Amino acid sequence: MSIENYMLRNADTKKLTKLGFVEGTRVTEMYKQIYQLYTSLLLQYLDKLLGLREKEEQIKNSFLQLQPIKEEDKDAYQSLSPLEFFYVRNDLKIESITQDYLRLLQKRCENKNYQLDAIAEQIIRDTCMNVVTNTKYKKGTRINYGPSTKDDYFAPNDSIVLGLRRNPEYDKGREKKDNPEWVEMFFKKEMLMQALKKLIEEEAAKKGIPLEVIVYDENSVTKRIKQEQVKK
């Protein structure tokens, strides 16, 4: 599935058409730019509150040396993220943003202003919960952020959902049964990812942010059929 299709999964296409963001059956380039800008600003805002970049550096520099996903192996959601391990997993409802704020976001795209300043932070604070909430479900419903249907891939429909994914390259090509050292390192890496998930969720809860983290691997994401480059 292409990036463009993901951008419409939770969207009100009729409202987007009225806003001029859909032409025929396709979204406009400006919509794609605003979508990615919003994703970036939301992650910058969460980084400011939760230290996401710092935590990424810590796991890269730990003795386990976790590595980020290569660009060509990212799924559509992760390809929109300016971070290395964390990404927004919600399907964003850009059309829920007020027209005044949309005009400001469009102007920032035109000026290539992608940084989180006071105005951008205000936009994110005022709009993010409406933008991430899937209104097709009753508030608080745990919905699937799969494609896997395991319980680990469910989160509330009205929470910010972050994906967390590492590069499994160093785990491949080794025989699990005959290599106890590999098995030990693999489980230590998985435990570190789960510990990071718990830490982020606890810190978010203390700050009053409804947020859950889902740990993904190469078997629990849908790879892109084609790569569509949208400027970060």
C-alpha positions in Angstrom: 0.0 0.0 0.0 1.4 3.4 -1.0 2.0 6.3 1.4 -0.9 8.2 -0.1 -3.4 5.4 0.7 -2.2 5.4 4.3 -2.8 9.2 4.5 -6.5 8.6 3.7 -7.3 5.6 5.9 -8.9 7.6 8.7 -9.8 10.6 6.7 -13.1 12.2 5.8 -12.6 12.4 2.0 -15.7 14.5 1.5 -14.4 17.2 3.8 -10.9 17.0 2.3 -12.4 17.5 -1.1 -14.2 20.6 0.1 -10.9 21.9 1.6 -9.3 21.4 -1.8 -7.0 18.5 -0.7 -8.5 15.9 -3.0 -8.6 16.1 -6.8 -10.5 13.2 -8.4 -9.3 10.1 -6.6 -6.0 11.5 -5.4 -4.8 13.8 -2.7 -2.9 17.0 -3.6 0.8 17.5 -3.1 0.0 20.2 -0.5 -2.1 17.7 1.5 0.9 15.2 1.5 3.2 18.0 2.6 0.9 19.1 5.4 0.4 15.5 6.5 4.2 14.9 6.8 4.8 18.3 8.3 2.2 17.6 11.0 3.7 14.2 11.7 7.2 15.8 12.1 5.9 18.5 14.4 4.0 16.0 16.5 7.1 13.9 16.9 9.2 17.1 17.7 6.7 18.0 20.3 6.8 14.6 21.9 10.6 14.6 21.7 10.6 17.9 23.6 8.3 16.4 26.4 9.7 12.8 26.5 13.2 13.0 25.1 12.7 10.6 22.2 15.9 11.5 20.4 18.0 11.1 23.5 16.5 7.7 24.2 17.3 6.7 20.6 20.9 7.6 21.1 21.0 5.7 24.3 19.9 2.4 22.8 22.2 2.9 19.8 25.1 3.4 22.1 24.2 0.7 24.6 26.3 -2.5 24.6 23.5 -4.1 22.6 24.0 -1.5 19.8 20.5 -1.5 18.4 20.4 -0.1 14.9 17.7 1.9 13.1 15.7 0.6 10.1 17.2 1.2 6.7 15.2 3.7 4.6 14.3 1.0 2.0 12.9 -1.3 4.8 10.6 1.2 6.4 6.9 0.8 6.2 4.7 3.8 5.1 4.3 5.1 8.6 7.9 5.0 9.5 9.0 6.6 6.2 7.3 9.8 7.3 9.2 10.0 10.6 12.2 12.3 11.2 13.3 10.0 14.0 15.2 6.8 13.7 13.2 4.3 15.9 10.0 6.1 16.8 7.2 7.1 14.4 3.5 8.1 14.5 1.3 5.0 13.9 -2.1 6.8 14.0 -3.9 7.5 10.8 -4.2 11.3 11.0 -7.4 13.3 10.4 -5.8 16.5 8.9 -9.3 17.7 8.0 -10.2 18.1 11.7 -7.7 21.0 12.0 -9.3 24.5 11.8 -8.9 26.4 8.5 -6.8 29.1 10.3 -4.3 26.5 11.5 -4.4 24.7 8.1 -3.4 28.0 6.4 -0.5 28.4 8.9 0.6 24.8 8.2 0.4 25.4 4.4 2.4 28.6 4.8 5.1 26.7 6.7 5.3 24.1 3.9 5.6 26.8 1.3 8.4 28.4 3.3 10.1 25.1 4.1 9.7 25.8 7.8 9.6 22.4 9.5 10.8 23.3 13.0 8.8 23.3 16.2 8.6 26.9 17.3 6.1 28.5 19.6 3.4 28.8 16.9 3.8 25.2 15.8 3.8 23.9 19.3 0.5 25.8 19.9 -1.0 24.1 16.8 0.0 20.7 18.0 -1.3 21.2 21.5 -4.6 22.5 20.3 -5.2 19.9 17.6 -3.3 16.7 18.2 -6.0 14.7 20.1 -8.6 15.4 17.5 -6.1 14.6 14.7 -5.1 11.2 16.1 -8.5 10.0 17.3 -10.3 7.5 15.1 -13.9 8.7 15.4 -15.3 5.5 13.8 -15.2 3.9 17.3 -16.5 4.7 20.7 -14.1 6.7 22.9 -11.6 4.4 24.6 -12.1 1.5 22.2 -8.9 -0.5 21.7 -8.4 -0.9 18.0 -5.9 -2.8 15.9 -2.8 -1.1 14.7 -1.6 -4.3 13.0 -1.5 -5.9 10.5 -1.0 -8.5 13.2 -4.2 -9.2 15.3 -2.3 -10.0 18.4 -3.2 -8.1 21.6 0.2 -6.4 21.4 -0.9 -4.4 18.4 -4.1 -2.9 19.9 -4.3 0.6 21.5 -7.1 3.1 22.4 -8.6 4.8 19.4 -8.2 8.2 21.2 -4.6 7.9 22.1 -1.4 9.0 20.4 0.2 5.7 19.2 3.9 5.5 18.5 5.5 2.7 16.6 8.9 1.6 17.8 11.0 -0.6 15.5 14.7 -1.6 15.2 16.8 -3.0 12.4 16.9 -6.9 12.8 19.8 -7.2 10.3 22.2 -8.4 12.9 19.7 -11.1 14.0 19.4 -12.7 10.5 21.4 -15.5 9.0 22.2 -17.2 12.3 21.0 -20.5 13.6 19.0 -19.9 16.8 19.0 -23.5 18.0 22.8 -23.9 17.7 23.8 -20.5 19.0 23.0 -19.8 22.6 24.9 -16.5 22.5 22.6 -15.3 19.6 19.5 -16.4 21.6 20.7 -14.5 24.6 21.5 -11.3 22.7 18.2 -11.5 20.8 16.1 -11.7 24.0 18.2 -8.9 25.6 17.4 -6.7 22.6 13.7 -7.5 22.8 13.7 -6.8 26.5 15.4 -3.4 25.9 12.7 -2.5 23.4 9.9 -3.5 25.8 11.6 -1.6 28.6 11.8 1.5 26.4 8.1 1.2 25.5 7.2 1.0 29.2 9.4 4.0 30.1 7.9 6.2 27.4 4.4 5.3 28.4 5.0 5.9 32.1 6.7 9.3 31.3 3.8 10.3 29.1 1.2 9.3 31.7 3.0 11.5 34.3 2.6 14.5 31.9 -1.0 13.7 31.2 -0.4 12.6 27.6 -2.6 9.7 26.4 0.0 7.7 24.6 0.9 4.1 23.9 3.9 2.5 22.2 3.7 -0.5 20.0 6.9 -2.5 19.3 7.0 -3.7 15.7 9.3 -6.1 13.8 9.6 -7.0 10.1 6.8 -9.5 10.5 4.3 -7.1 12.0 4.4 -4.3 9.4 3.0 -4.0 5.9 5.9 -3.1 3.6 5.4 -0.4 1.0 4.6 -1.6 -2.5 6.3 1.5 -3.8 8.2 4.4 -2.2 6.8 7.8 -2.6 9.2 10.5 -1.6 7.6 13.3 0.4 10.0 16.0 1.7 10.7 15.9 5.4 
